[in-house]
Amino acid sequence: PSINGKLFSFFQVVGAGKTLGMFALPFALNASVKMHHEAAPRVDRMLIITKDQALRSQIANELRTEPVQYGLVQRAPEVLEIENGSQLIDANRDHDIAVMCPNMLWPERDAIDADAVGNVDGTTIQWHPHMDNILNAYPLICFDEMHYAYYNIALLVKAARQNLVFGFTASPIEAAGSLLEDMVRVSVYGYGAANHYDNSMKYLSTGAR
């Protein structure tokens, strides 16, 4: 069965370590491939898309320090924080992980013309002019706070047929019917699990309102 064209979803309570979860994901994918095939790694570079500039900088800074700090790797990953269009065009620049906001990727909703570079469910979409280069550069795409702008995420999931696309969120999915049908739940780490396993959440009594 095809595993592309789906949004593989992690639902994690606030404070569960989404940043390190995203960092660990390519290692897990490559280890899975190696178990079954003697082949090159499935993922050699990843793109993380988050909703605003503050989160973009926070995630980039955490990725530069925490993987080594917590002993996950011995060498810090090369992290590119994409702040402008010229960096987006130069997707082949030497780095391991890129972090960006989504506004440079989203298509014009009403733009339908002969120069569009993508087609989703019979609808012509005017993507970023370098969208093909971006998708080719990042075999793994992760959306942080995937409940945000779910309509555009659903379009990109359908267009990124050669990519693995994962989503991470701590927020309930509301009114996201167009995205829900494309989602595959990978795991849920909720309040109960956090309270039981690592006591990372303040306990709320059953009588709390």
MOZIDA-V563542 format. One record per pair of residues at least 6 apart in sequence whose C-alpha atoms are under 7 Angstrom apart, sorted by the first residue. I is the first residue (numbers start at 0). J is the second residue. D is the distance in whole Angstrom. If there is no record, write none. Layout:
# MOZIDA-V563542
i->I j->J d->D
i->I j->J d->D
This chain:
# MOZIDA-V563542
i->3 j->160 d->5
i->3 j->161 d->7
i->3 j->162 d->7
i->3 j->163 d->6
i->4 j->156 d->5
i->4 j->157 d->5
i->4 j->159 d->7
i->4 j->160 d->5
i->5 j->156 d->6
i->5 j->164 d->7
i->5 j->181 d->5
i->5 j->182 d->6
i->5 j->183 d->7
i->6 j->156 d->6
i->6 j->164 d->5
i->6 j->165 d->5
i->6 j->166 d->6
i->6 j->181 d->6
i->6 j->182 d->5
i->6 j->183 d->6
i->7 j->164 d->6
i->7 j->165 d->5
i->7 j->166 d->6
i->7 j->182 d->6
i->7 j->183 d->5
i->7 j->184 d->6
i->7 j->185 d->6
i->8 j->165 d->6
i->8 j->166 d->5
i->8 j->167 d->6
i->8 j->182 d->6
i->8 j->183 d->6
i->8 j->184 d->5
i->8 j->185 d->5
i->9 j->166 d->6
i->9 j->167 d->5
i->9 j->168 d->7
i->9 j->184 d->7
i->9 j->185 d->6
i->9 j->186 d->5
i->9 j->187 d->6
i->10 j->167 d->6
i->10 j->168 d->5
i->10 j->169 d->6
i->10 j->186 d->6
i->10 j->187 d->5
i->10 j->188 d->6
i->11 j->168 d->6
i->11 j->169 d->5
i->11 j->187 d->6
i->11 j->188 d->5
i->11 j->189 d->6
i->12 j->169 d->5
i->12 j->188 d->6
i->12 j->189 d->5
i->12 j->190 d->6
i->13 j->169 d->6
i->17 j->167 d->7
i->18 j->58 d->6
i->25 j->42 d->6
i->28 j->41 d->7
i->29 j->40 d->5
i->29 j->41 d->6
i->29 j->42 d->6
i->32 j->41 d->7
i->42 j->138 d->6
i->42 j->139 d->6
i->44 j->95 d->5
i->44 j->96 d->6
i->44 j->137 d->6
i->44 j->138 d->7
i->44 j->139 d->7
i->45 j->95 d->7
i->45 j->96 d->5
i->45 j->97 d->6
i->45 j->137 d->5
i->45 j->138 d->7
i->45 j->139 d->5
i->45 j->140 d->6
i->46 j->96 d->6
i->46 j->97 d->5
i->46 j->98 d->6
i->46 j->137 d->6
i->46 j->139 d->6
i->46 j->140 d->5
i->46 j->141 d->6
i->47 j->97 d->6
i->47 j->98 d->5
i->47 j->99 d->6
i->47 j->140 d->6
i->47 j->141 d->5
i->47 j->142 d->6
i->47 j->143 d->7
i->48 j->98 d->6
i->48 j->99 d->5
i->48 j->100 d->6
i->48 j->101 d->6
i->48 j->141 d->6
i->48 j->142 d->5
i->48 j->143 d->6
i->49 j->55 d->6
i->49 j->99 d->6
i->49 j->100 d->5
i->49 j->101 d->7
i->49 j->142 d->6
i->49 j->143 d->5
i->49 j->144 d->7
i->50 j->100 d->6
i->50 j->101 d->6
i->50 j->144 d->7
i->51 j->100 d->6
i->52 j->100 d->7
i->55 j->98 d->6
i->55 j->99 d->6
i->55 j->100 d->7
i->59 j->78 d->6
i->59 j->80 d->6
i->59 j->98 d->6
i->63 j->75 d->6
i->63 j->76 d->6
i->63 j->78 d->7
i->64 j->75 d->7
i->66 j->72 d->6
i->66 j->75 d->7
i->67 j->73 d->6
i->67 j->74 d->7
i->67 j->75 d->6
i->76 j->95 d->6
i->77 j->94 d->5
i->77 j->95 d->5
i->77 j->96 d->6
i->78 j->94 d->6
i->78 j->95 d->6
i->78 j->96 d->5
i->78 j->97 d->6
i->79 j->94 d->6
i->79 j->96 d->6
i->79 j->97 d->5
i->79 j->98 d->6
i->80 j->97 d->6
i->80 j->98 d->5
i->80 j->99 d->6
i->81 j->87 d->6
i->81 j->97 d->7
i->81 j->98 d->6
i->81 j->99 d->5
i->82 j->99 d->7
i->88 j->129 d->6
i->90 j->133 d->6
i->90 j->136 d->6
i->91 j->136 d->6
i->104 j->126 d->7
i->104 j->127 d->6
i->105 j->126 d->7
i->105 j->151 d->6
i->106 j->124 d->6
i->106 j->125 d->5
i->106 j->126 d->5
i->106 j->127 d->7
i->107 j->125 d->6
i->110 j->124 d->7
i->110 j->125 d->6
i->111 j->123 d->6
i->111 j->124 d->6
i->111 j->125 d->6
i->115 j->123 d->7
i->115 j->124 d->6
i->115 j->125 d->4
i->115 j->126 d->7
i->116 j->125 d->6
i->116 j->126 d->6
i->117 j->123 d->6
i->117 j->124 d->5
i->117 j->125 d->7
i->117 j->126 d->7
i->117 j->158 d->7
i->118 j->124 d->6
i->119 j->154 d->7
i->119 j->157 d->6
i->119 j->158 d->6
i->134 j->159 d->7
i->138 j->162 d->5
i->138 j->163 d->6
i->139 j->162 d->6
i->139 j->163 d->5
i->139 j->164 d->6
i->140 j->163 d->6
i->140 j->164 d->5
i->140 j->165 d->6
i->141 j->164 d->6
i->141 j->165 d->5
i->141 j->166 d->6
i->142 j->165 d->6
i->142 j->166 d->5
i->142 j->167 d->6
i->143 j->166 d->6
i->143 j->167 d->5
i->143 j->168 d->6
i->144 j->167 d->6
i->144 j->168 d->5
i->145 j->166 d->5
i->145 j->167 d->6
i->145 j->168 d->6
i->146 j->168 d->7
i->146 j->172 d->6
i->149 j->175 d->7
i->149 j->178 d->6
i->150 j->177 d->7
i->150 j->178 d->7
i->153 j->177 d->7
i->153 j->178 d->5
i->156 j->164 d->7
i->190 j->200 d->7
i->193 j->199 d->6
i->193 j->200 d->6
i->194 j->200 d->5
i->194 j->202 d->7
